[in-house]
Amino acid sequence: MSDLRITHIGGPTTLIETGGWRLLTDPTFDPPGQRYSFGWGTSSHKTAGPPLAAADLPPIDAVLLSHDHHGDNLDDTGRDVLRTARTVLTTPAGARRLGSPARGLTPWTVTHLHAPGRPTIEVTATPARHGPPLSRPLTGQVTGFALTWEGQRHGALWISGDTVLYGGVREVARRLTVGTALLHVGGVRFPITGPVRYTMTAAQAVELCGLLRPRTAVPVHYEGWHHFHEGRDAIEHQLARAPHDIRDRFHWLPTGAAAHISA
């Protein structure tokens, strides 16, 4: 099983298809224009809707939910999608809030997705921190996911989740061989907290890829919301200054269309 198709639906939301499996990350399907509160005086509004409606999704086997408590990673329509999935993998706190079929994973916990006639997918929860040091009590639990299966040639498929670059993420680079990395970027910040960032900046993504050395790095979580402060132009500006062997690893996926990636 080496064929991998990824459809970037927008924001952090992707549809991952491989070996008969259909996995969805961080479902966000609300129309644009709504405002969402993120707590502690922070809020933002959605500026673009998804090119693919939730009703047009194929049956979803599992949702990989980095966190449930921010509307730019799980919105109202996305919560409806969760109810149709066989499995939801997320943080322990998120699983308690969501209830069945959500399962909470602590960092470096391993679980498996099984189905008759399909290769088993091993899912490892990876560390994530949604902001600066000591911010976790305010920003809540977040997780990333590393997926491996028989037949992969280049290493794990890794979804970073909403995180800054810190020791826990560097540990991913030390412990895992990553073939494809879905990187949540966007340099999220809010007026109330000034220059503090809550997701990776383009510079951090470039630094991380120097550590990970993935075959393919796919930026997601950089457009469609007012609080995303580094869009594609800012990321490409940073990439233009990066070494060729890092720059050439980055690939932009068209929204709404499936892209084939060598796994």
Secondary structure, 3 states (H helix, E strand, C coil): CCEEEEEEEECCEEEEEECCEEEEECCCCCCCCCEEEEECCEEEEECCCCCCCHHHCCCCCEEECCCCCCCCCCCHHHHHHHCCCCEEEECHHHHHHHCCCEEECCCCCEEEECCCCCCCEEEEEECCCCCCCCCHHHHCCCCEEEEEECCCCCCEEEECCCCCCCHHHHHHHHHCCEEEEEEECCCCCCHHHCCCCCCCCHHHHHHHHHHHCCCEEEEECCCCECCCCCCHHHHHHHHHCCCHHHHCCECCCCECCEEEEEC
